[in-house]
């Protein structure tokens, strides 16, 4: 199957600097689309990909170079090219999170769907890519529901939040203090927000960065000099700054615990070097976890995710087989044959419920066959004179000739 191609610039093949320069939107594709051409573009922080049908890969490489200002030679050397069923298999893996930097992450499926909506609006996709994408959505959903691949957090920041939720149970009445506004702090803050924390405060030495993160999450940004004040009132602290020496000391916590009347506080230090002095954990009712105590949990969860990968890959192969079956049926001869098979099925179903004698059954079968063949005569004649892919697909959908005919309405 050479109908579909894919060029992927991703976290395995290209540096962040290069990935940041390459972003092809549907409107760029429209400039090169001709009749019967199709294209789907996907841009995330870890990848830029173009799936296409009808076009030569050189056309795509030329477009990528023109839009990004990067030479074709550099892009070719920093990309992967997939063709035919391998391109579809890659799409399924991407949508399911199996090609992500963190195996099994779920955010990518939403990004794939959002990009598809943009391409639909720009009218760059057609019969083949529409079907491939909806099959990818179905595959990703199956993997989410039939495996545990997305069950376990596999980042330090995510595990920090899961640990807090495990200890506190319901955190909807808790106040969280996020110290820092970098990637790790941002991941932790977003996960806390997703878990329904009651209130979140963000503190960072660069107040603008704290404001940006707080605005995104509906949190409260405060200046760094309010650290001790907030430590006296919050329940959960997650710290991830770039400080070279601890910003939370044992002496500070001892003083704060007096103000708190020894009400327990949960501190997770995911910074390297540490933001919190190790002796802080010796303070009464102060529970301190550092990156080393979390890493062993994360490593175990990563192993559990990898164990689920083989099951996920088996689901992908099953869905690929169904896609290929649909693809090979997408021709006039097979579709007409399937229509007549459908007629035979209907006839047999009616005869089974009528419970007639041999002569009556033969007469009924003759009548039913004549009527139903007359019914399908017009679509059969139309397909013979109009053997276009779109007409064939519409016919297959109208008469429900494929087990997944309804997929086009989902997503």
C-alpha positions in Angstrom: 0.0 0.0 0.0 1.7 3.2 -1.2 -1.3 5.4 -1.0 -0.2 7.3 2.2 3.1 8.8 3.1 4.4 10.4 6.3 7.4 12.7 7.0 8.1 13.0 10.8 10.5 15.3 12.5 10.4 14.2 16.1 12.2 14.0 19.5 14.3 11.0 18.3 15.5 12.6 15.0 15.8 16.3 15.7 17.0 18.8 18.3 14.6 21.1 20.1 16.2 24.1 18.2 15.3 22.4 14.9 11.8 21.3 15.9 11.0 24.8 17.0 11.6 26.1 13.5 9.4 23.5 11.7 5.7 24.0 11.9 3.5 23.4 8.8 -0.1 24.4 9.1 -3.1 23.4 6.9 -3.1 26.7 5.1 0.5 26.0 4.0 -0.6 22.6 2.6 -3.5 24.2 0.7 -1.0 26.0 -1.5 0.2 22.7 -3.0 -3.0 20.6 -2.9 -4.4 19.5 -6.2 -7.4 17.4 -7.1 -7.4 14.1 -5.2 -4.5 15.1 -3.1 -4.8 14.8 0.7 -2.8 16.0 3.7 -2.9 16.0 7.5 -0.5 18.1 9.6 0.4 17.6 13.3 2.5 20.0 15.3 3.4 19.4 19.0 6.4 20.3 21.2 8.0 16.9 20.3 7.1 16.5 16.7 6.0 18.0 13.4 4.5 15.5 11.0 2.8 15.6 7.6 0.7 12.7 6.3 -0.1 12.9 2.6 -1.6 11.1 -0.4 -1.1 11.8 -4.0 2.0 13.9 -3.6 5.7 13.0 -4.0 7.7 13.3 -0.8 10.0 15.8 -2.6 7.1 18.3 -2.7 6.6 18.0 1.0 10.3 18.4 1.8 10.4 21.5 -0.4 7.4 22.9 1.5 9.0 22.2 4.9 12.2 23.9 3.8 10.3 26.9 2.4 8.1 27.4 5.5 10.9 26.9 8.1 13.9 28.4 6.3 15.8 25.2 7.0 17.6 23.5 4.1 16.1 20.4 2.6 19.3 18.5 3.3 19.1 19.3 7.1 15.4 18.3 7.2 15.9 15.1 5.4 18.7 14.2 7.7 16.6 15.0 10.8 13.4 13.2 9.8 11.8 9.8 9.3 9.9 8.8 6.2 7.1 6.2 6.3 5.2 4.9 3.3 2.1 2.7 2.9 1.0 0.6 5.8 4.0 1.8 7.8 2.8 5.3 7.6 -0.6 4.3 9.0 1.0 2.1 11.7 3.1 5.2 12.7 -0.1 7.3 12.9 -1.7 4.7 15.2 1.4 4.6 17.4 1.5 8.4 17.7 -2.2 8.7 18.5 -1.9 6.0 21.2 1.1 7.7 22.8 3.5 4.8 22.0 5.8 7.1 20.0 5.9 9.8 22.7 8.9 10.8 24.8 6.9 9.3 27.8 5.3 6.0 26.6 1.6 6.0 27.0 1.1 9.7 27.7 -2.5 10.7 26.9 -2.2 14.4 25.9 -1.1 13.5 22.4 -4.5 12.0 21.4 -6.2 15.4 22.1 -3.6 17.1 20.0 -4.1 14.7 17.1 -7.8 15.3 17.2 -7.4 19.1 17.4 -5.1 19.0 14.4 -7.6 16.9 12.5 -10.4 19.4 13.1 -8.1 22.2 11.7 -7.4 20.1 8.6 -11.1 19.3 8.2 -11.9 23.1 8.4 -9.2 23.7 5.8 -10.5 20.8 3.6 -7.1 19.2 3.3 -8.1 15.6 4.1 -10.2 13.2 2.1 -11.4 9.6 2.0 -8.2 7.8 2.9 -6.8 10.1 5.6 -10.3 10.6 7.2 -10.6 6.8 7.5 -7.0 6.4 8.8 -7.5 9.1 11.4 -10.8 7.8 12.7 -9.3 4.3 12.9 -6.3 5.9 14.8 -8.8 7.4 17.3 -10.6 4.1 17.7 -7.2 2.3 18.2 -6.1 4.8 20.9 -9.4 4.5 22.7 -9.1 0.7 22.7 -5.6 0.9 24.1 -6.7 3.3 26.9 -9.6 1.0 27.9 -8.1 -2.4 27.3 -4.6 -1.9 28.8 -3.1 -0.2 31.8 -0.5 1.7 29.8 -1.6 5.1 30.9 -2.4 4.2 34.5 0.9 4.8 36.1 2.6 8.3 36.3 6.1 8.1 34.8 7.5 11.6 35.6 8.8 12.8 38.9 6.4 15.8 38.9 3.4 13.6 38.2 4.3 11.1 40.8 4.8 13.9 43.3 1.1 14.9 42.8 -0.1 11.3 42.9 1.7 10.8 46.2 0.1 14.0 47.7 -3.3 12.8 46.6 -2.7 9.3 48.1 -1.8 10.9 51.4 -4.5 13.5 51.5 -7.2 11.5 49.7 -9.6 14.3 48.6 -7.5 17.4 47.9 -10.5 19.6 47.0 -10.2 21.3 50.4 -6.4 21.6 50.3 -4.1 24.6 49.4 -1.0 23.9 47.3 2.1 26.0 47.1 4.1 25.7 43.9 7.7 27.1 44.2 9.2 27.6 40.7 7.7 28.0 37.3 9.8 25.8 35.1 8.8 22.5 33.3 8.7 20.3 36.4 6.8 22.9 38.5 4.4 23.4 35.6 3.7 19.7 35.2 3.0 19.4 38.9 0.8 22.4 38.9 -1.3 21.2 36.0 -1.7 17.8 37.5 -2.8 19.4 40.8 -5.3 21.5 39.0 -6.6 18.4 37.2 -7.0 16.6 40.5 -9.2 19.5 41.8 -7.0 21.1 44.4 -9.0 23.9 46.2 -6.4 26.7 45.9 -3.0 27.0 44.3 -0.3 29.6 44.9 2.7 30.0 42.6 5.9 31.6 43.8 8.9 32.2 41.7 11.9 34.6 41.8 10.9 35.9 38.4 7.4 37.1 39.2 6.4 37.4 35.6 7.0 33.7 35.1 4.8 33.0 38.2 2.1 35.2 36.8 2.1 33.4 33.4 1.8 29.9 35.0 -0.8 31.1 37.5 -2.9 32.7 34.8 -2.9 29.5 32.8 -4.2 27.5 35.8 -6.3 30.0 37.6 -3.8 30.1 40.5 -2.6 33.0 42.6 0.9 34.4 41.8 2.8 35.9 44.7 6.3 37.4 45.0 9.1 35.2 46.3 9.4 37.1 49.6 6.0 35.8 50.6 7.4 32.2 50.8 7.4 31.9 54.6 3.9 33.5 54.9 2.5 30.9 52.5 4.4 28.0 54.1 2.5 28.8 57.3 -0.9 28.3 55.7 -0.6 25.7 52.8 -1.1 21.9 53.0 1.0 20.7 50.1 4.3 22.2 48.9 6.0 21.2 45.6 9.3 22.9 45.0 11.3 22.9 41.8 13.6 25.9 41.4 17.1 26.4 40.0 18.5 27.6 43.3 22.0 26.4 44.1 21.4 26.2 47.8 18.3 25.2 49.8 15.6 27.8 50.0 13.7 26.0 52.8 15.7 25.3 55.9 15.1 23.3 59.1 15.2 26.5 61.1 12.6 28.1 58.9 10.2 25.1 59.1 10.6 24.9 62.9 9.5 28.5 63.2 6.7 28.0 60.7 5.4 24.8 62.5 4.9 26.9 65.6 2.6 29.3 63.6 0.8 26.3 62.2 0.4 24.8 65.7 2.1 21.7 64.3 -0.6 21.2 61.7 0.9 18.7 59.3 2.6 19.9 56.1 3.5 17.8 53.0 6.7 18.9 51.1 7.9 17.4 47.9 11.3 18.6 46.7 11.8 17.7 43.0 14.7 20.1 42.5 18.3 19.2 41.7 20.2 20.6 43.6 17.8 20.3 46.5 15.5 23.2 47.5 14.9 21.8 50.9 17.4 20.8 53.6 17.2 17.1 54.3 16.8 17.7 58.1 13.5 19.4 57.4 12.0 15.9 57.4 12.9 15.5 61.0 10.5 18.3 62.1 7.4 17.1 63.8 4.4 16.6 61.4 6.5 17.7 58.4 6.6 15.0 55.7 9.4 15.5 53.2 10.0 13.6 50.0 12.9 14.3 47.7 13.6 13.3 44.1 15.4 10.1 45.1 12.4 8.8 47.1 10.2 9.4 44.1 12.5 8.0 41.4 12.2 4.4 42.5 8.4 4.7 42.2 8.7 6.3 38.8 11.1 3.6 37.6 8.7 0.9 38.7 5.8 2.6 37.0 7.8 3.0 33.8 8.5 -0.8 33.8 4.8 -1.5 34.3 4.0 0.7 31.3 6.6 -1.1 29.1 5.0 -4.4 30.0 1.7 -3.1 28.6 3.3 -2.0 25.3 3.2 -5.5 23.7 -0.6 -5.7 24.4 -1.0 -2.2 22.9 1.0 -3.1 19.8 -1.2 -6.2 19.3 -4.3 -3.9 19.3 -2.6 -1.7 16.7 -2.0 -4.7 14.5 -5.6 -5.8 14.7 -6.8 -2.3 13.8 -4.3 -2.1 11.0 -5.7 -5.3 9.6 -9.2 -3.9 9.6 -8.0 -0.7 7.9 -6.3 -2.8 5.2 -9.4 -4.8 4.7 -11.4 -1.6 4.2 -8.7 -0.3 1.8 -8.6 -3.4 -0.4 -12.4 -3.4 -0.6 -12.4 0.2 -1.8 -12.9 -0.7 -5.5 -16.0 -1.1 -7.7 -15.8 -4.8 -8.3 -15.5 -5.7 -4.5 -18.2 -3.2 -3.6 -20.7 -4.5 -6.1 -19.9 -8.1 -5.0 -20.5 -7.0 -1.3 -23.8 -5.5 -2.3 -25.0 -8.8 -3.8 -23.7 -10.7 -0.8 -25.7 -8.3 1.4 -28.8 -9.2 -0.7 -28.1 -12.9 -0.1 -27.8 -12.2 3.6 -31.1 -10.4 3.8 -32.9 -13.2 1.8 -31.6 -15.9 4.1 -32.6 -13.9 7.3 -36.1 -13.5 6.0 -36.4 -17.2 5.0 -35.1 -18.2 8.5 -37.9 -16.3 10.3 -40.7 -17.3 7.9 -40.3 -21.1 8.6 -41.9 -22.1 5.2 -42.1 -25.5 3.5 -39.7 -26.3 0.7 -42.0 -25.1 -2.2 -43.1 -22.0 -0.3 -39.5 -21.2 0.6 -38.3 -21.5 -3.0 -41.1 -19.2 -4.2 -40.4 -16.7 -1.4 -36.7 -16.8 -2.2 -37.3 -16.1 -5.9 -39.6 -13.2 -5.1 -37.2 -11.7 -2.5 -34.2 -12.1 -4.8 -36.0 -10.4 -7.7 -37.1 -7.5 -5.5 -33.8 -6.9 -3.7 -31.7 -7.2 -6.9 -34.0 -4.6 -8.5 -33.4 -2.4 -5.4 -29.6 -2.5 -5.7 -29.6 -2.3 -9.5 -29.4 1.5 -9.5 -26.4 1.9 -7.1 -24.7 -1.0 -9.0 -25.2 0.7 -12.4 -24.1 4.1 -10.9 -20.9 2.6 -9.6 -20.1 1.0 -12.9 -20.4 4.3 -14.7 -18.9 6.4 -11.8 -16.1 4.3 -10.3 -14.7 7.2 -8.1 -13.3 6.5 -4.7 -15.7 8.9 -3.0 -18.8 7.2 -4.6 -17.5 3.8 -3.6 -16.9 4.9 0.0 -20.4 6.6 0.2 -22.0 3.4 -1.1 -20.1 1.2 1.4 -21.2 3.6 4.2 -24.8 3.8 3.0 -25.2 0.1 2.9 -23.0 -0.6 6.0 -20.7 -2.9 4.1 -17.9 -2.5 6.6 -17.9 -3.4 10.3 -16.7 0.1 11.2 -18.8 2.1 8.8 -20.0 4.3 11.7 -16.4 5.4 12.7 -16.6 8.5 10.5 -19.2 9.9 13.0 -17.0 9.5 16.0 -13.9 11.3 17.3 
